[in-house]
């Protein structure tokens, strides 16, 4: 119940995951999670990274401006944790699927969305996420065989959601 696909080009996975989430929500699915939207600024500056928290229609900026000469990671860990907290509250509202914008460095180190992914799986909530190409091995260690790699294709991902998530929801107590 842990579907994932690997990011390929800059921003492509973000657009694909946002498209999947939009289609599912349009079909009436109850989702918790976040999708990333990169906002291009100027050609000489890196983009701004925003997380759109699905169940609350909130946007959290997770990038920080480190200055023109900086080469360090622009992720704002505190902002990421804010987004994780918002998503965690949404999990308590009986969702069908947790959507996670990225299993990356923060998650490899035990932070970010990692604890929430574990909680969702323990509660029987399927998870769909993007895995950074450099994080695939670490993700596999975390997933411990529960993961299913999906092709980078919206129809295949939607099919996985329908064939994996809906049977889980039908088998849940009280449904």
Secondary structure, DSSP 4 states (H G I P E B T S, - for coil): -EEEEE--STTHHHHHHHHHHHHHHHTT--EEEEEEEEE---TTSPPEEEEEETTTTEEEE-B----TT--S--B-HHHHHHHHHHHHHHHTTT-SEEEEEEE-HHHHTT-TTHHHHHHHHHTT-EEEEEE-GGGHHHHHHHHTT-EEE--S-HHHHHHHIIIIIHHHHHHSTT-
